[in-house]
Amino acid sequence: MGIDKLCSIACRVFAVAAGVLFLAAIVEWLMYNVVQTPLWLGFLPQRFLELAAYSLLPVIVILLRQIREEMRAQKRA
C-alpha cells in the first residue's frame, strides 16, 4: 500500500469522525435546548465541536501536503 493510498484512507477516516462529532454536537444541542433534557452524551455541544475541529486538522495537513507536492511536480516539469 503506497503512501498516497494511506493518506487517502486517513483523510477519509478523520473526515468521517469529524462529521460524526459534528452531528453529535447538533443532537446534543437540540436535546438540551429544545427538549430540556440533561446532557445525553455527557459533553457540552461545544466540546463536540472542538473535537470535530481537532479531527479535521490532520485532514487539512495531509491535503496541504498533497497540494504542495503537486505544485513541486508541476514546477519541475
Buried (B, 14 or more C-beta within 10 A) or exposed (E): EEEEEEBEEEBEEBBEBBEBBBEBBEBBBEBBEEEEEEEEEEBBBEBBBBBBEEBBEBBEEBEEEBEEEEEEEEEEE
